[in-house]
Amino acid sequence: MHFGLTEEQQMMQDVARNFAENEILPDLEDDEANHRFRPELLKKMGELSFFACALPEEYGGNGFGYLESVILAEQIAKVSGSWRVPFNMQNLGPPITVAKFGNEEQKRRFIPGWTSGETIGFFAMTEPNTGSDVASMGTTASDRGDHWELNGQKMWISNAHVGDWGLLYAFTDKSQKHKGMSCFIINLKETEGITTTAIESKLGLHCAPTGEIVFDGAKIPKDSVLGEVGQGFQICMWQLNNTRIGCAAGALGIAGGAVAAAIDYANTRTQFGQKIGAYQMVQAQIADMVAEHEAARLLVYRAAWLKDQGLPNQFETSIAKLFASEAAVHAASEGMKIFGSYGYSTEYPAQRFLRDAHSLRVVEGTSNIQKLIISGISLGDKENR
Ligand SMILES: Cc1cc2nc3c(=O)[nH]c(=O)nc-3n(C[C@H](O)[C@H](O)[C@H](O)COP(=O)(O)OP(=O)(O)OC[C@H]3O[C@@H](n4cnc5c(N)ncnc54)[C@H](O)[C@@H]3O)c2cc1C
């Protein structure tokens, strides 16, 4: 067993840390206040090969794996939870899913655009009445002979109103239940009958766009299907097990950011004639935050490593996502307490860490859903895959 990073992994970590500090941080609070998403930053991340991990080299992969994607995403999230989100949209979501289930033409046509950041990616399952129970979705794709016709509504979709090409999950035959769902590669900007609207009321992740999509008789070509007709549910579950590790990496980064800020503050703020870090109660808070953050890192790196080995990892991925997202919320919440009144001020990042961390307990399967997966495998009801 070896716990250290290789020289190359350390270099990637440095590149991501520098990028976050030099390209994201200087304008971050202004961008957050104005809910500003900057496509040019996405392209820069693409140029630095941030989105090319865990992909075959013939489609633009950089020769690195899930572990390196996690290492990069962690460093970005340490500064901004919002700017971690693109790792799921441009790398771990659509590209890796198309690399696995797509035909040759789809792989060559779509993957390079996503990984370079030129094409803004997305994936759409959630609807107003469908969240955890993905198979309850109402959106349909009807076979009209020479095209598919889309009807329905998606909600809470990252990049909905800025997205280009991405994955849509819809029913092609509702009577077949799970086996009647299919996955499509669609274009949001160039398809008639598709309208998108931004959701501006989010608590956090203000630089990561989220929105709604309405399909009103939208026509898409017959060859838009990813994999086989009726394979959508299987593709969706496979995809979620990958995008979930991206969320876990994001949580790890946010926890790290919250811990670092709290330690820094505890070492500078004085009350009753001493630094607040000299008080045992503050020390206990910091010890818990640090221990949980360190444990989260081991769990997240282990799950990513298992993916790179091609070994079963659903169990470990869910544990990593559950533990890291809860650790991030706890670290951010304790961090706010350590900052006192300044923790309650939007001038300090403590509250942003908490607002962003909460999203990670919800997306890609809530904490309860992770517990269902973990307990189901532990009790022998399901196999780890
Ligand atoms: C910022 C943000 C970005 C998002 N991006 C995307 C995206 O890009 N694409 C996309 O498709 N979706 C996206 N989502 C949606 C997200 O994935 C869903 O919100 C999530 O799956 C939970 O669904 P829900 O909100 O409908 O909650 P529900 O499923 O309604 O759950 C509500 C509560 O009930 C609990 N619950 C539900 N079922 C069970 C059960 N069987 N056992 C125990 N407890 C249960 C849940 O844990 C939760 O606490 C995004 C959401 C947010 C906030």
Ligand as a Chemical Component Dictionary entry (heavy atoms), coordinates in Angstrom:
data_LIG
# 
_chem_comp.id                   LIG 
_chem_comp.type                 NON-POLYMER 
_chem_comp.pdbx_formal_charge   0 
_chem_comp.three_letter_code    LIG 
# 
loop_
_chem_comp_atom.comp_id 
_chem_comp_atom.atom_id 
_chem_comp_atom.alt_atom_id 
_chem_comp_atom.type_symbol 
_chem_comp_atom.charge 
_chem_comp_atom.model_Cartn_x 
_chem_comp_atom.model_Cartn_y 
_chem_comp_atom.model_Cartn_z 
_chem_comp_atom.pdbx_ordinal 
LIG C1  C1  C 0 -27.146 22.819 -7.603  1  
LIG C2  C2  C 0 -27.815 21.626 -8.167  2  
LIG C3  C3  C 0 -27.397 21.103 -9.377  3  
LIG C4  C4  C 0 -28.040 19.995 -9.925  4  
LIG N1  N1  N 0 -27.631 19.521 -11.160 5  
LIG C5  C5  C 0 -28.327 18.497 -11.738 6  
LIG C6  C6  C 0 -27.996 18.050 -13.049 7  
LIG O1  O1  O 0 -27.052 18.548 -13.678 8  
LIG N2  N2  N 0 -28.750 17.070 -13.613 9  
LIG C7  C7  C 0 -29.804 16.485 -12.954 10 
LIG O2  O2  O 0 -30.449 15.612 -13.523 11 
LIG N3  N3  N 0 -30.131 16.883 -11.693 12 
LIG C8  C8  C 0 -29.426 17.870 -11.075 13 
LIG N4  N4  N 0 -29.761 18.293 -9.808  14 
LIG C9  C9  C 0 -30.879 17.659 -9.116  15 
LIG C10 C10 C 0 -30.431 16.693 -8.028  16 
LIG O3  O3  O 0 -29.714 15.618 -8.568  17 
LIG C11 C11 C 0 -31.683 16.224 -7.278  18 
LIG O4  O4  O 0 -32.151 17.366 -6.580  19 
LIG C12 C12 C 0 -31.408 15.081 -6.338  20 
LIG O5  O5  O 0 -31.286 13.898 -7.075  21 
LIG C13 C13 C 0 -32.509 14.894 -5.285  22 
LIG O6  O6  O 0 -33.764 14.915 -5.857  23 
LIG P1  P1  P 0 -34.927 15.837 -5.238  24 
LIG O7  O7  O 0 -34.362 17.173 -5.006  25 
LIG O8  O8  O 0 -36.098 15.721 -6.123  26 
LIG O9  O9  O 0 -35.219 15.203 -3.834  27 
LIG P2  P2  P 0 -36.260 14.002 -3.494  28 
LIG O10 O10 O 0 -35.891 12.800 -4.269  29 
LIG O11 O11 O 0 -37.631 14.506 -3.603  30 
LIG O12 O12 O 0 -35.896 13.750 -1.967  31 
LIG C14 C14 C 0 -36.378 14.605 -0.926  32 
LIG C15 C15 C 0 -35.887 14.035 0.401   33 
LIG O13 O13 O 0 -36.401 12.703 0.557   34 
LIG C16 C16 C 0 -35.334 11.794 0.749   35 
LIG N5  N5  N 0 -35.655 10.530 0.074   36 
LIG C17 C17 C 0 -36.146 10.336 -1.170  37 
LIG N6  N6  N 0 -36.292 9.026  -1.432  38 
LIG C18 C18 C 0 -35.881 8.361  -0.330  39 
LIG C19 C19 C 0 -35.769 6.987  0.028   40 
LIG N7  N7  N 0 -36.106 6.014  -0.828  41 
LIG N8  N8  N 0 -35.293 6.674  1.256   42 
LIG C20 C20 C 0 -34.932 7.647  2.138   43 
LIG N9  N9  N 0 -35.003 8.956  1.850   44 
LIG C21 C21 C 0 -35.471 9.326  0.641   45 
LIG C22 C22 C 0 -34.105 12.440 0.144   46 
LIG O14 O14 O 0 -32.920 11.950 0.738   47 
LIG C23 C23 C 0 -34.355 13.911 0.459   48 
LIG O15 O15 O 0 -33.910 14.199 1.752   49 
LIG C24 C24 C 0 -29.113 19.394 -9.242  50 
LIG C25 C25 C 0 -29.527 19.916 -8.002  51 
LIG C26 C26 C 0 -28.898 21.015 -7.469  52 
LIG C27 C27 C 0 -29.370 21.550 -6.160  53 
# 
loop_
_chem_comp_bond.comp_id 
_chem_comp_bond.atom_id_1 
_chem_comp_bond.atom_id_2 
_chem_comp_bond.value_order 
_chem_comp_bond.pdbx_ordinal 
LIG C1  C2  SING 1  
LIG C2  C3  SING 2  
LIG C2  C26 DOUB 3  
LIG C3  C4  DOUB 4  
LIG C4  N1  SING 5  
LIG C4  C24 SING 6  
LIG N1  C5  DOUB 7  
LIG C5  C6  SING 8  
LIG C5  C8  SING 9  
LIG C6  O1  DOUB 10 
LIG C6  N2  SING 11 
LIG N2  C7  SING 12 
LIG C7  O2  DOUB 13 
LIG C7  N3  SING 14 
LIG N3  C8  DOUB 15 
LIG C8  N4  SING 16 
LIG N4  C9  SING 17 
LIG N4  C24 SING 18 
LIG C9  C10 SING 19 
LIG C10 O3  SING 20 
LIG C10 C11 SING 21 
LIG C11 O4  SING 22 
LIG C11 C12 SING 23 
LIG C12 O5  SING 24 
LIG C12 C13 SING 25 
LIG C13 O6  SING 26 
LIG O6  P1  SING 27 
LIG P1  O7  DOUB 28 
LIG P1  O8  SING 29 
LIG P1  O9  SING 30 
LIG O9  P2  SING 31 
LIG P2  O10 DOUB 32 
LIG P2  O11 SING 33 
LIG P2  O12 SING 34 
LIG O12 C14 SING 35 
LIG C14 C15 SING 36 
LIG C15 O13 SING 37 
LIG C15 C23 SING 38 
LIG O13 C16 SING 39 
LIG C16 N5  SING 40 
LIG C16 C22 SING 41 
LIG N5  C17 SING 42 
LIG N5  C21 SING 43 
LIG C17 N6  DOUB 44 
LIG N6  C18 SING 45 
LIG C18 C19 SING 46 
LIG C18 C21 DOUB 47 
LIG C19 N7  SING 48 
LIG C19 N8  DOUB 49 
LIG N8  C20 SING 50 
LIG C20 N9  DOUB 51 
LIG N9  C21 SING 52 
LIG C22 O14 SING 53 
LIG C22 C23 SING 54 
LIG C23 O15 SING 55 
LIG C24 C25 DOUB 56 
LIG C25 C26 SING 57 
LIG C26 C27 SING 58 
# 
